[in-house]
Amino acid sequence: MVSIETASRTGKDSIGHKVAALAGPMSYEETAYHLPVSYALTGRDVHDGKAAGEVYAATEGNPLVGTELIVAAGASGGIKEGTPYVGFIPDAVIRKLGYSLVDGSILGLALVAGTPGSADKAAALCRELQEKLMLTFLAGDIIGSLTAAGVKVGLEYRLIPLGSSVRQAVHFVDVLARVAMMFGGVAPGDAHRLIAYASERAKAFTLVYPGLDDEEIAFVDGLRVLSIPVLALGPGYEGDEWLMVPSQDAVRKGMDLRGIKVQVTAIPIPMACSPAFEGKAVRKEEMYVEFGGGRSPAVELLRMRPPEEVTDGKVTVIGPEVEAMKEGSAVPLAILVDVAGKNMKKDFEPVLERRIHNFVNYGEGSWHVAQRDIIWVRLTKEAVSQGVRMEHLGKLIAAKFRMDFPTLVDASQVTIITDPEKVLEAKRQAEAVYAERDDRIRGMKDDDVDTFYSCTLCQTFAPNHVCIITPERPALCGAITWLDGKTAYEMSPSGANQPVRKGTRIDGSLGEYEGINRFVKKASHGEVDRCALYSIMDAPMTCCGCFEAIALILPEVNGVMVVSREFKGETPSGMSFSTLAGTIGGGAQTPGFIGISKNYLLSDRFLQSEGGISRVVWMPLNLKEEIGARLKEKLEKAGNPGLYDKIADETKAVTLEDLIAFLTAAGHPALTMDPLM
């Protein structure tokens, strides 16, 4: 048996000797947080051995800090190309996970480390973590055991293989540290607030197999400082602070300790179903059959029906089943979902319809992209070999609507069509419904309603952030529209989406209202007094970290730059998206900077107080092309069709000097507009 106290003390001494010997540069790429654990605890950025020794001493030999320093210096073996290991996770990836961490599709974080005695038991444990909506980090031989058992690992499966060494588990800690700084408003160097944040808000626990060495034990034992319980999966450790649990009980026990509640109902189909599989991709070489994606007609539609017309759980397949489809072929597809419920409303149809995308992606072996009549669906060879058929896809969709919307949906049935002629007929019917919906929604204006909706989902990580959603301004994450907020409130009156009466208008140009200010002050715990919905300069809305893009002013050109999270390069501001996000996230109100959704760029309310879209001088080419058709249409209607070509991108301007020259030559209107400052 190993004495945890003795092993931890010995391990700390060993870590200290290694830190003392460190020399040369140490850093991580694609982060604004230096070495995040050290930075969060001390506020100091470490880039060399001298600073490493000073920070380690300042934290009184903290084994989490010591392990981070050793790993960053490469002393424990770096992550090699061609391995499944991910090592350090960039800021941009964590920000993408941000919304999942607060919308309920990820309920907590787990670290699984060491060498399991049974690959099958390890696989069962990690499957349970996936099914129970945990984001799981792996370190050590557990990764090889899972791959040997046929379990897919990777960010897209929410089983994140950090490295072959247990020491790489320090990246689990640096994720927690960055989440606290990104979303929780924890200032670098505020160790007490970091520890409190980890204790109160980070729903995390650790599962450890036998066989750790003294340094590894010291590191794992150090996690308890952050209130992360350690559960030992087998004999070999003793000590009151590590709980000994059998593998089959470990997940339930860990979740109980952190107050994580989840009820999972199995769906009787031959593939696993969990949000853990939502981020996966199905490549062409893995695909058995595909639908849509430009290669065949494909469409989806959800319709409200009278109760007598809906048989709960009924699935009908019209046309060939999978076994009649040729491998590698593109087949027409229509997914028609009929729902009935006493609380269901027609306005909810498009909101629920978008969830088809999520539900299909929950299947391990099914994949879905886009919406409406531009969907693209694939089934993998592996899934088909295990017996997955179109009928099972329908059962998955029908079951999830009942599970996820119990107050709205009393019954759901699904019709899957693969017959070419009938798919085209369904497509024509669906397009008529789409047109009707668009006409109803497109005309909605902020002035037409007296109530906006709030979203405080992200307060789990950004305690003072409040998002105000209007008909013309979606939530900054891009995931929630005004209609979504309205629907969510009707589904859950005490939830994160609340109606906010506008009240008396203070300034129409700014988008400032007495009722909004009153609500925001209360919901931000008194931190924010004013919120101007249409301004970047005067009391702009706070940011949490989940925004799709950032807009910021460039005073030198009297304009506004927009950068989306997918863009990894430097911008004319001299800062990358990651650096900018680290500056404005966490619930801060930062004049001159706002987090936005991509669709907000196309709204008449976008920067209304500062002149709107005419202020935009630069955006990444991929974002410009993504919204290009709609932006050109908007500019055409506004009588300013030439503006599109006057907006620079990274192919036209990389530096501020390049941008000034481009805008001057193009005659961009921002150069002659009223000064921003």
C-alpha positions as CSV (number, residue, x, y, z in Angstrom):
1,M,0.0,0.0,0.0
2,V,1.2,3.5,-0.8
3,S,0.9,6.3,1.9
4,I,-0.5,9.3,0.0
5,E,1.0,11.7,2.5
6,T,4.5,10.2,2.2
7,A,4.4,9.7,-1.5
8,S,3.1,13.2,-2.1
9,R,5.8,14.8,0.1
10,T,8.5,12.8,-1.7
11,G,7.0,13.7,-5.1
12,K,7.0,17.4,-4.2
13,D,10.7,17.2,-3.4
14,S,11.4,15.5,-6.7
15,I,9.4,18.0,-8.6
16,G,11.2,20.8,-6.9
17,H,14.6,19.4,-7.9
18,K,13.5,19.2,-11.6
19,V,12.1,22.8,-11.5
20,A,15.5,24.0,-10.1
21,A,17.3,22.5,-13.1
22,L,15.0,24.0,-15.7
23,A,16.6,26.3,-18.3
24,G,15.8,27.8,-21.7
25,P,12.5,28.9,-23.1
26,M,9.1,27.5,-22.2
27,S,5.7,28.5,-23.6
28,Y,2.5,27.3,-25.2
29,E,1.2,28.5,-28.6
30,E,-2.3,29.9,-29.3
31,T,-3.0,31.2,-25.8
32,A,-3.2,34.6,-24.2
33,Y,-2.6,33.1,-20.8
34,H,1.1,32.1,-20.9
35,L,1.5,29.1,-18.6
36,P,-2.1,29.3,-17.4
37,V,-1.8,27.6,-14.0
38,S,1.1,29.7,-13.0
39,Y,-0.4,32.8,-14.5
40,A,-3.8,32.3,-12.7
41,L,-2.2,31.8,-9.3
42,T,0.5,34.5,-9.5
43,G,-0.3,36.9,-12.3
44,R,3.2,36.3,-13.7
45,D,4.0,35.2,-17.2
46,V,6.7,32.5,-17.3
47,H,8.9,32.1,-20.4
48,D,12.3,30.9,-19.0
49,G,13.9,28.8,-16.3
50,K,14.7,31.8,-14.1
51,A,11.1,33.0,-14.0
52,A,10.0,29.3,-13.5
53,G,12.0,29.1,-10.3
54,E,10.7,32.4,-9.0
55,V,7.1,31.4,-9.6
56,Y,7.5,28.0,-8.1
57,A,9.0,29.5,-5.0
58,A,6.2,32.1,-4.8
59,T,3.6,29.3,-4.8
60,E,5.6,27.5,-2.0
61,G,6.3,24.5,-4.2
62,N,2.8,23.9,-5.5
63,P,2.9,20.6,-7.3
64,L,0.4,21.7,-9.9
65,V,2.6,24.7,-10.8
66,G,5.8,22.6,-10.7
67,T,4.3,20.0,-13.0
68,E,3.2,22.7,-15.4
69,L,6.7,24.1,-15.5
70,I,8.3,20.7,-16.2
71,V,5.8,19.8,-18.9
72,A,6.0,23.2,-20.6
73,A,9.8,22.9,-20.7
74,G,9.4,19.5,-22.4
75,A,11.1,17.7,-19.5
76,S,8.4,15.0,-19.4
77,G,8.3,14.4,-23.1
78,G,6.4,16.5,-25.6
79,I,3.4,15.5,-27.8
80,K,4.6,14.0,-31.0
81,E,3.0,14.3,-34.5
82,G,1.0,11.3,-35.5
83,T,-0.1,10.3,-32.0
84,P,-3.7,10.7,-30.7
85,Y,-2.5,13.0,-28.0
86,V,-3.6,16.6,-28.0
87,G,-1.4,18.1,-25.2
88,F,-2.1,21.7,-24.6
89,I,-5.5,22.8,-25.8
90,P,-5.6,26.3,-27.5
91,D,-7.8,29.1,-26.2
92,A,-10.0,29.0,-29.3
93,V,-11.0,25.4,-28.6
94,I,-11.9,26.1,-25.0
95,R,-14.0,29.1,-26.1
96,K,-15.9,26.8,-28.6
97,L,-16.6,24.5,-25.7
98,G,-17.7,27.4,-23.6
99,Y,-21.4,27.3,-24.7
100,S,-21.5,23.5,-24.2
101,L,-20.3,24.0,-20.7
102,V,-23.2,26.2,-19.9
103,D,-26.1,25.0,-22.1
104,G,-26.5,21.7,-20.3
105,S,-24.9,19.5,-23.0
106,I,-21.8,19.2,-20.8
107,L,-22.5,18.9,-17.1
108,G,-19.0,18.7,-15.7
109,L,-15.4,17.8,-16.1
110,A,-13.6,14.5,-15.3
111,L,-10.0,13.5,-15.4
112,V,-9.1,9.8,-15.8
113,A,-5.5,9.0,-15.3
114,G,-3.2,6.0,-15.0
115,T,-3.1,2.4,-16.2
116,P,-6.4,0.4,-16.0
117,G,-6.2,-3.3,-15.3
118,S,-9.0,-4.1,-17.7
119,A,-9.5,-2.3,-21.1
120,D,-13.1,-3.4,-21.2
121,K,-13.9,-1.9,-17.8
122,A,-12.1,1.3,-18.7
123,A,-14.1,1.5,-21.9
124,A,-17.4,1.0,-20.0
125,L,-16.4,3.7,-17.5
126,C,-15.6,6.2,-20.3
127,R,-18.8,5.3,-22.2
128,E,-20.7,6.1,-19.0
129,L,-18.9,9.5,-18.7
130,Q,-19.9,10.3,-22.3
131,E,-23.5,9.2,-21.8
132,K,-23.8,11.3,-18.6
133,L,-22.7,14.4,-20.4
134,M,-19.2,14.8,-18.9
135,L,-16.2,16.3,-20.7
136,T,-13.5,13.8,-20.0
137,F,-9.7,14.3,-20.1
138,L,-7.4,11.3,-20.3
139,A,-3.7,11.0,-19.3
140,G,-1.5,7.9,-19.2
141,D,-2.0,4.4,-20.4
142,I,-5.8,4.7,-20.2
143,I,-5.6,6.2,-23.7
144,G,-4.0,3.1,-25.2
145,S,-6.5,0.9,-23.3
146,L,-9.4,2.7,-24.8
147,T,-8.1,2.6,-28.3
148,A,-7.4,-1.1,-28.0
149,A,-11.0,-1.6,-26.9
150,G,-12.2,0.2,-30.0
151,V,-13.3,3.4,-28.2
152,K,-12.7,6.6,-30.3
153,V,-10.9,9.4,-28.5
154,G,-10.5,13.0,-29.4
155,L,-11.9,16.4,-28.8
156,E,-14.9,15.6,-31.0
157,Y,-15.8,12.7,-28.8
158,R,-15.4,14.6,-25.5
159,L,-12.8,12.0,-24.5
160,I,-9.7,14.2,-24.7
161,P,-6.3,12.3,-24.8
162,L,-3.9,14.7,-23.2
163,G,-0.8,12.5,-23.4
164,S,0.9,9.2,-22.6
165,S,2.3,10.6,-19.4
166,V,0.1,11.2,-16.3
167,R,2.0,14.5,-16.0
168,Q,0.2,15.7,-19.1
169,A,-2.9,15.8,-16.9
170,V,-1.7,19.3,-16.0
171,H,-3.5,20.4,-19.1
172,F,-6.8,19.5,-17.4
173,V,-5.8,22.0,-14.7
174,D,-4.8,24.7,-17.1
175,V,-8.2,24.3,-18.8
176,L,-9.9,25.0,-15.4
177,A,-7.6,28.0,-14.9
178,R,-8.4,29.5,-18.3
179,V,-12.1,28.9,-17.9
180,A,-12.0,30.8,-14.7
181,M,-10.1,33.7,-16.3
182,M,-12.1,33.6,-19.6
183,F,-15.6,33.2,-18.3
184,G,-15.5,33.7,-14.5
185,G,-13.9,37.1,-14.3
186,V,-11.0,35.8,-12.2
187,A,-8.1,38.1,-12.5
188,P,-4.6,36.6,-13.0
189,G,-2.8,36.5,-9.7
190,D,-6.0,36.3,-7.6
191,A,-5.3,32.9,-6.2
192,H,-8.0,33.0,-3.5
193,R,-10.7,33.8,-6.1
194,L,-9.4,31.1,-8.4
195,I,-9.7,28.5,-5.6
196,A,-13.1,29.8,-4.7
197,Y,-14.3,29.6,-8.3
198,A,-13.0,26.1,-8.8
199,S,-14.7,25.0,-5.6
200,E,-18.0,26.7,-6.2
201,R,-18.4,26.5,-10.0
202,A,-16.1,24.0,-11.6
203,K,-18.0,20.6,-11.4
204,A,-14.9,18.4,-11.7
205,F,-13.5,15.2,-10.2
206,T,-10.6,12.8,-10.8
207,L,-10.5,9.0,-11.3
208,V,-7.1,7.4,-10.8
209,Y,-5.9,3.9,-11.5
210,P,-3.2,2.2,-9.4
211,G,0.5,2.5,-10.3
212,L,1.2,6.2,-10.1
213,D,4.7,7.2,-9.1
214,D,5.5,9.7,-6.3
215,E,5.5,12.8,-8.5
216,E,2.3,11.8,-10.1
217,I,0.7,11.2,-6.7
218,A,1.9,14.6,-5.6
219,F,0.3,16.2,-8.6
220,V,-3.0,14.4,-8.3
221,D,-3.1,15.1,-4.5
222,G,-2.6,18.8,-5.4
223,L,-5.9,18.8,-7.2
224,R,-7.7,18.8,-3.9
225,V,-6.6,22.4,-3.3
226,L,-9.1,23.2,-6.1
227,S,-11.8,21.1,-4.3
228,I,-11.4,18.4,-7.0
229,P,-12.1,15.1,-5.3
230,V,-9.8,12.1,-6.1
231,L,-11.4,8.7,-6.5
232,A,-9.0,5.7,-6.6
233,L,-10.0,2.9,-8.9
234,G,-8.4,0.0,-7.2
235,P,-6.0,-0.8,-4.3
236,G,-2.6,0.7,-3.8
237,Y,-3.4,4.0,-2.2
238,E,-4.3,4.8,1.4
239,G,-5.3,8.1,2.9
240,D,-8.4,9.7,4.1
241,E,-8.6,12.2,1.3
242,W,-8.6,9.7,-1.6
243,L,-11.8,7.7,-1.9
244,M,-11.5,4.0,-2.8
245,V,-14.4,3.1,-5.2
246,P,-15.1,0.2,-7.6
247,S,-14.9,1.1,-11.3
248,Q,-18.6,0.4,-11.8
249,D,-19.6,2.9,-9.1
250,A,-16.9,5.6,-9.8
251,V,-18.8,7.9,-12.2
252,R,-21.9,8.0,-10.1
253,K,-19.9,8.7,-6.9
254,G,-17.8,11.4,-8.6
255,M,-20.9,13.1,-9.9
256,D,-22.7,12.9,-6.5
257,L,-19.7,14.5,-4.8
258,R,-19.9,17.5,-7.2
259,G,-23.7,17.7,-7.1
260,I,-24.0,16.8,-10.8
261,K,-27.5,15.4,-11.5
262,V,-28.4,13.7,-14.8
263,Q,-31.1,11.2,-15.8
264,V,-30.2,9.2,-18.9
265,T,-32.7,7.1,-20.7
266,A,-31.4,4.5,-23.1
267,I,-32.7,4.6,-26.6
268,P,-33.1,1.0,-28.0
269,I,-31.1,1.4,-31.2
270,P,-27.8,-0.3,-32.2
271,M,-25.5,2.7,-31.6
272,A,-24.6,4.8,-28.6
273,C,-26.3,8.2,-28.3
274,S,-24.8,11.2,-26.4
275,P,-23.9,14.8,-27.0
276,A,-20.4,13.5,-26.6
277,F,-20.5,12.5,-30.3
278,E,-22.0,15.8,-31.5
279,G,-18.6,17.2,-32.5
280,K,-17.4,14.3,-34.5
281,A,-16.9,14.4,-38.3
282,V,-17.5,11.6,-40.7
283,R,-14.9,11.6,-43.5
284,K,-15.6,10.3,-46.9
285,E,-13.5,7.2,-46.4
286,E,-15.5,6.4,-43.2
287,M,-18.9,6.9,-44.9
288,Y,-21.2,4.1,-46.0
289,V,-23.9,6.4,-47.5
290,E,-24.7,10.1,-47.6
291,F,-27.7,12.2,-48.2
292,G,-27.8,15.8,-49.5
293,G,-24.7,17.9,-49.3
294,G,-25.2,19.0,-52.9
295,R,-25.1,15.4,-54.2
296,S,-28.7,14.6,-53.8
297,P,-31.9,16.3,-52.7
298,A,-32.4,16.4,-48.9
299,V,-34.7,18.2,-46.6
300,E,-36.0,18.3,-43.0
301,L,-39.2,19.7,-41.6
302,L,-40.9,19.7,-38.2
303,R,-44.7,20.3,-38.1
304,M,-47.2,20.7,-35.2
305,R,-50.1,18.3,-35.7
306,P,-53.3,17.6,-33.8
307,P,-52.9,14.8,-31.1
308,E,-55.0,12.4,-33.0
309,E,-52.6,12.6,-36.0
310,V,-49.5,11.7,-34.0
311,T,-48.6,8.3,-32.7
312,D,-45.8,8.7,-30.1
313,G,-42.6,6.9,-31.1
314,K,-44.0,5.8,-34.5
315,V,-41.3,5.7,-37.3
316,T,-42.2,5.2,-40.9
317,V,-39.6,4.6,-43.7
318,I,-40.8,5.3,-47.2
319,G,-38.3,4.0,-49.8
320,P,-35.1,1.9,-49.7
321,E,-33.6,1.0,-46.4
322,V,-29.8,1.1,-45.8
323,E,-29.1,-2.5,-46.9
324,A,-30.5,-1.6,-50.3
325,M,-28.2,1.3,-50.7
326,K,-24.9,1.1,-52.5
327,E,-21.8,1.8,-50.4
328,G,-20.4,5.3,-51.2
329,S,-23.7,6.4,-52.8
330,A,-25.6,9.7,-52.4
331,V,-29.3,9.0,-51.7
332,P,-32.2,11.5,-51.5
333,L,-33.6,12.1,-48.0
334,A,-36.5,13.8,-46.3
335,I,-36.9,13.8,-42.5
336,L,-40.4,14.8,-41.4
337,V,-41.1,15.2,-37.7
338,D,-44.7,15.5,-36.5
339,V,-45.2,16.7,-32.9
340,A,-48.3,17.2,-30.7
341,G,-48.6,18.8,-27.3
342,K,-51.1,20.9,-25.4
343,N,-48.4,23.5,-24.8
344,M,-47.0,23.4,-28.4
345,K,-47.3,26.4,-30.6
346,K,-46.7,26.9,-34.3
347,D,-44.1,29.6,-33.6
348,F,-42.0,26.9,-31.9
349,E,-41.7,24.8,-35.1
350,P,-38.5,26.3,-36.5
351,V,-36.9,26.4,-33.0
352,L,-37.5,22.7,-32.5
353,E,-36.7,21.8,-36.1
354,R,-33.1,23.1,-35.6
355,R,-32.7,20.4,-32.9
356,I,-32.8,17.7,-35.5
357,H,-29.3,18.7,-36.3
358,N,-28.2,18.0,-32.7
359,F,-30.1,14.8,-32.3
360,V,-28.7,13.1,-35.5
361,N,-25.2,14.1,-34.4
362,Y,-25.8,12.5,-31.0
363,G,-25.6,9.1,-32.7
364,E,-22.2,7.4,-32.8
365,G,-22.0,6.9,-36.5
366,S,-24.5,9.4,-37.8
367,W,-23.6,12.9,-38.9
368,H,-25.6,16.0,-39.8
369,V,-24.7,19.4,-41.2
370,A,-26.8,22.5,-42.0
371,Q,-30.6,22.8,-41.9
372,R,-33.8,23.1,-43.9
373,D,-33.3,21.9,-47.5
374,I,-29.5,22.2,-47.5
375,I,-28.9,19.4,-45.0
376,W,-26.1,16.9,-45.4
377,V,-26.3,13.6,-43.5
378,R,-23.9,10.6,-43.4
379,L,-23.8,7.1,-41.9
380,T,-20.5,5.4,-41.2
381,K,-19.5,2.0,-42.4
382,E,-19.0,0.9,-38.8
383,A,-22.5,2.0,-37.8
384,V,-24.1,0.2,-40.7
385,S,-22.1,-3.0,-40.0
386,Q,-23.5,-2.8,-36.4
387,G,-27.1,-2.8,-37.8
388,V,-27.9,0.9,-37.9
389,R,-30.8,1.6,-40.3
390,M,-32.9,4.6,-41.3
391,E,-35.5,3.4,-38.9
392,H,-33.1,3.8,-36.0
393,L,-32.3,7.4,-37.1
394,G,-36.1,8.0,-36.9
395,K,-36.3,6.4,-33.4
396,L,-33.4,8.5,-32.2
397,I,-35.0,11.7,-33.3
398,A,-38.5,10.8,-32.0
399,A,-37.2,9.8,-28.6
400,K,-35.0,12.9,-28.1
401,F,-37.8,15.3,-28.8
402,R,-39.9,13.6,-26.1
403,M,-36.9,13.5,-23.7
404,D,-35.6,17.1,-24.2
405,F,-39.0,18.9,-24.5
406,P,-41.3,17.1,-22.1
407,T,-43.4,20.2,-21.3
408,L,-43.9,21.0,-25.0
409,V,-44.0,17.6,-26.8
410,D,-46.5,15.0,-25.7
411,A,-46.0,12.8,-28.7
412,S,-43.6,12.7,-31.7
413,Q,-43.4,10.6,-34.8
414,V,-40.9,10.6,-37.6
415,T,-41.2,9.8,-41.3
416,I,-38.0,9.0,-43.2
417,I,-38.3,9.2,-47.0
418,T,-35.6,7.9,-49.3
419,D,-37.8,7.4,-52.4
420,P,-36.6,10.0,-54.9
421,E,-39.9,11.3,-56.2
422,K,-41.5,11.5,-52.7
423,V,-38.4,13.3,-51.4
424,L,-38.9,16.0,-54.1
425,E,-42.6,16.3,-53.2
426,A,-41.7,16.7,-49.5
427,K,-39.1,19.3,-50.4
428,R,-41.7,21.4,-52.3
429,Q,-44.0,21.3,-49.3
430,A,-41.2,22.2,-46.9
431,E,-40.1,25.1,-49.0
432,A,-43.6,26.6,-48.9
433,V,-43.5,26.3,-45.1
434,Y,-40.0,27.9,-44.9
435,A,-41.2,30.9,-47.0
436,E,-44.2,31.4,-44.7
437,R,-41.9,31.3,-41.6
438,D,-39.4,33.7,-43.1
439,D,-42.1,36.2,-44.0
440,R,-43.3,36.1,-40.4
441,I,-39.9,36.4,-38.8
442,R,-38.1,38.7,-41.3
443,G,-40.5,41.5,-40.5
444,M,-39.9,41.5,-36.8
445,K,-38.3,44.7,-35.5
446,D,-37.1,45.8,-32.1
447,D,-39.7,48.6,-32.2
448,D,-42.5,46.1,-32.8
449,V,-42.2,44.5,-29.4
450,D,-42.3,45.8,-25.8
451,T,-40.3,42.9,-24.4
452,F,-36.8,41.6,-25.1
453,Y,-35.4,38.4,-23.5
454,S,-32.4,37.9,-21.3
455,C,-29.9,35.0,-21.3
456,T,-27.9,34.2,-18.2
457,L,-26.8,30.7,-19.2
458,C,-23.2,31.8,-19.2
459,Q,-23.3,33.1,-15.6
460,T,-22.1,29.6,-14.6
461,F,-18.7,30.8,-15.8
462,A,-19.2,34.6,-16.1
463,P,-21.2,35.5,-13.0
464,N,-21.9,39.1,-14.0
465,H,-22.6,38.6,-17.7
466,V,-26.1,39.4,-19.0
467,C,-27.1,39.0,-22.6
468,I,-30.1,40.9,-23.9
469,I,-31.7,39.4,-27.0
470,T,-33.9,41.4,-29.3
471,P,-35.6,40.6,-32.6
472,E,-32.8,42.4,-34.4
473,R,-29.9,41.3,-32.2
474,P,-29.4,37.5,-31.6
475,A,-27.4,36.4,-28.5
476,L,-23.7,36.9,-29.0
477,C,-23.1,33.2,-29.1
478,G,-25.3,33.0,-32.2
479,A,-27.3,30.1,-30.8
480,I,-30.3,32.0,-29.4
481,T,-32.7,34.3,-31.2
482,W,-35.5,36.4,-29.7
483,L,-37.9,33.7,-30.7
484,D,-35.7,31.1,-29.1
485,G,-35.7,33.1,-25.9
486,K,-39.4,33.5,-26.0
487,T,-39.8,29.7,-26.5
488,A,-37.3,28.9,-23.8
489,Y,-39.2,31.1,-21.3
490,E,-42.5,29.4,-22.1
491,M,-40.8,26.1,-21.7
492,S,-39.1,27.0,-18.4
493,P,-40.5,30.2,-16.8
494,S,-37.8,30.1,-14.1
495,G,-34.9,29.4,-16.5
496,A,-32.1,31.5,-17.9
497,N,-34.2,33.2,-20.5
498,Q,-36.4,35.8,-18.9
499,P,-38.7,38.5,-20.4
500,V,-37.4,42.0,-20.0
501,R,-39.8,44.9,-20.4
502,K,-38.1,47.7,-22.4
503,G,-39.7,50.4,-20.4
504,T,-39.1,54.1,-21.2
505,R,-36.7,54.8,-24.0
506,I,-33.7,56.8,-22.9
507,D,-31.9,57.0,-26.2
508,G,-33.2,55.4,-29.4
509,S,-30.0,55.7,-31.3
510,L,-28.0,54.0,-28.5
511,G,-30.7,51.4,-27.8
512,E,-30.9,52.4,-24.1
513,Y,-34.0,51.7,-22.1
514,E,-34.9,52.2,-18.4
515,G,-36.3,48.6,-18.1
516,I,-33.2,47.1,-19.7
517,N,-30.9,49.0,-17.4
518,R,-32.9,48.1,-14.3
519,F,-32.8,44.4,-15.3
520,V,-29.1,44.3,-16.2
521,K,-28.1,46.0,-13.0
522,K,-30.0,43.4,-10.9
523,A,-28.9,40.4,-13.0
524,S,-25.2,41.5,-13.0
525,H,-25.3,41.7,-9.2
526,G,-24.9,45.5,-9.4
527,E,-21.8,45.4,-11.5
528,V,-23.3,47.0,-14.6
529,D,-25.4,50.1,-14.4
530,R,-26.2,50.8,-18.1
531,C,-26.4,48.8,-21.3
532,A,-26.7,50.4,-24.7
533,L,-27.8,47.7,-27.2
534,Y,-26.7,49.4,-30.4
535,S,-23.4,50.9,-29.4
536,I,-19.8,49.8,-29.2
537,M,-18.6,52.9,-27.5
538,D,-21.2,53.9,-24.9
539,A,-22.0,51.2,-22.3
540,P,-21.8,48.2,-24.7
541,M,-23.2,44.9,-23.6
542,T,-21.0,42.6,-21.5
543,C,-19.2,39.6,-22.9
544,C,-18.9,36.1,-21.5
545,G,-16.5,34.4,-23.9
546,C,-18.9,32.4,-26.1
547,F,-19.2,35.0,-28.8
548,E,-18.9,34.0,-32.4
549,A,-16.9,37.1,-33.3
550,I,-15.5,40.3,-31.8
551,A,-16.0,43.8,-33.1
552,L,-13.4,46.5,-32.0
553,I,-12.6,50.0,-33.0
554,L,-9.5,51.0,-34.9
555,P,-9.1,54.7,-34.1
556,E,-6.4,55.2,-36.7
557,V,-8.9,54.5,-39.5
558,N,-12.0,55.7,-37.7
559,G,-13.5,52.3,-38.3
560,V,-14.4,48.9,-36.8
561,M,-12.7,45.6,-37.4
562,V,-14.5,42.3,-37.0
563,V,-12.7,39.0,-36.3
564,S,-14.4,35.6,-36.0
565,R,-13.1,32.8,-33.7
566,E,-12.1,30.6,-36.7
567,F,-9.5,33.1,-37.8
568,K,-6.1,32.2,-36.2
569,G,-3.9,34.8,-37.7
570,E,-2.9,38.3,-36.6
571,T,-5.2,41.2,-37.3
572,P,-4.4,44.8,-38.2
573,S,-5.1,45.6,-34.5
574,G,-1.9,43.6,-33.7
575,M,-3.9,41.1,-31.7
576,S,-5.3,37.6,-32.6
577,F,-8.8,36.5,-31.7
578,S,-7.5,34.6,-28.7
579,T,-5.7,37.6,-27.3
580,L,-8.7,39.9,-27.9
581,A,-11.1,37.3,-26.3
582,G,-8.9,37.1,-23.2
583,T,-9.1,40.9,-22.9
584,I,-12.9,41.4,-23.1
585,G,-14.4,38.1,-21.7
586,G,-15.6,37.1,-18.3
587,G,-18.5,39.5,-18.0
588,A,-16.6,42.7,-18.6
589,Q,-18.1,45.8,-20.2
590,T,-15.4,47.2,-22.4
591,P,-16.1,50.3,-24.5
592,G,-14.6,50.0,-28.0
593,F,-15.0,46.2,-27.9
594,I,-18.1,43.9,-28.2
595,G,-18.7,40.2,-28.6
596,I,-21.3,39.6,-31.4
597,S,-23.0,36.8,-33.4
598,K,-22.2,36.7,-37.1
599,N,-25.8,37.3,-38.0
600,Y,-25.8,40.6,-36.0
601,L,-23.5,42.0,-38.8
602,L,-26.5,41.9,-41.1
603,S,-28.9,43.6,-38.7
604,D,-29.9,47.3,-39.2
605,R,-29.2,47.7,-35.5
606,F,-25.5,46.7,-35.8
607,L,-23.5,49.6,-34.4
608,Q,-26.5,51.9,-35.1
609,S,-25.2,54.6,-32.9
610,E,-21.8,54.7,-34.7
611,G,-23.0,54.5,-38.3
612,G,-23.7,50.8,-38.8
613,I,-22.1,48.5,-41.3
614,S,-20.4,51.5,-43.0
615,R,-18.0,51.5,-40.1
616,V,-16.6,48.0,-40.9
617,V,-13.2,48.2,-42.5
618,W,-11.8,44.7,-42.1
619,M,-12.9,41.1,-41.5
620,P,-11.3,37.7,-42.2
621,L,-12.0,36.4,-45.7
622,N,-13.7,33.3,-44.5
623,L,-16.2,35.4,-42.6
624,K,-16.7,37.8,-45.4
625,E,-17.4,34.9,-47.8
626,E,-19.7,33.1,-45.3
627,I,-22.1,36.1,-45.0
628,G,-21.2,37.5,-48.5
629,A,-24.4,36.8,-50.4
630,R,-26.6,38.2,-47.6
631,L,-24.3,41.2,-47.0
632,K,-24.3,42.1,-50.7
633,E,-28.1,42.0,-50.7
634,K,-28.3,44.2,-47.7
635,L,-25.8,46.7,-49.1
636,E,-27.7,46.7,-52.5
637,K,-31.0,47.5,-50.7
638,A,-29.3,50.3,-48.7
639,G,-28.0,51.9,-51.9
640,N,-24.3,51.2,-51.1
641,P,-23.4,48.1,-53.2
642,G,-19.7,49.2,-53.5
643,L,-19.0,48.9,-49.8
644,Y,-18.4,45.1,-49.9
645,D,-15.3,45.5,-52.0
646,K,-14.1,48.3,-49.8
647,I,-14.0,46.1,-46.7
648,A,-10.4,44.7,-46.4
649,D,-9.4,41.1,-45.4
650,E,-6.1,39.4,-44.6
651,T,-5.4,39.1,-48.4
652,K,-5.6,42.9,-48.7
653,A,-4.2,44.1,-45.3
654,V,-2.2,42.4,-42.6
655,T,-0.9,45.4,-40.7
656,L,-2.5,48.7,-39.8
657,E,-0.2,50.4,-42.3
658,D,-1.5,48.1,-45.1
659,L,-5.1,48.8,-44.0
660,I,-4.7,52.5,-44.1
661,A,-3.3,52.3,-47.6
662,F,-6.1,50.0,-48.8
663,L,-8.9,52.0,-47.3
664,T,-7.5,55.3,-48.7
665,A,-7.2,53.8,-52.2
666,A,-10.7,52.3,-52.0
667,G,-12.3,55.4,-50.6
668,H,-13.9,53.7,-47.6
669,P,-16.6,55.9,-46.1
670,A,-15.3,55.3,-42.5
671,L,-12.5,57.7,-43.3
672,T,-14.8,60.6,-43.6
673,M,-17.4,59.7,-41.0
674,D,-17.7,61.5,-37.6
675,P,-14.8,60.6,-35.3
676,L,-15.4,57.5,-33.1
677,M,-13.4,59.0,-30.3
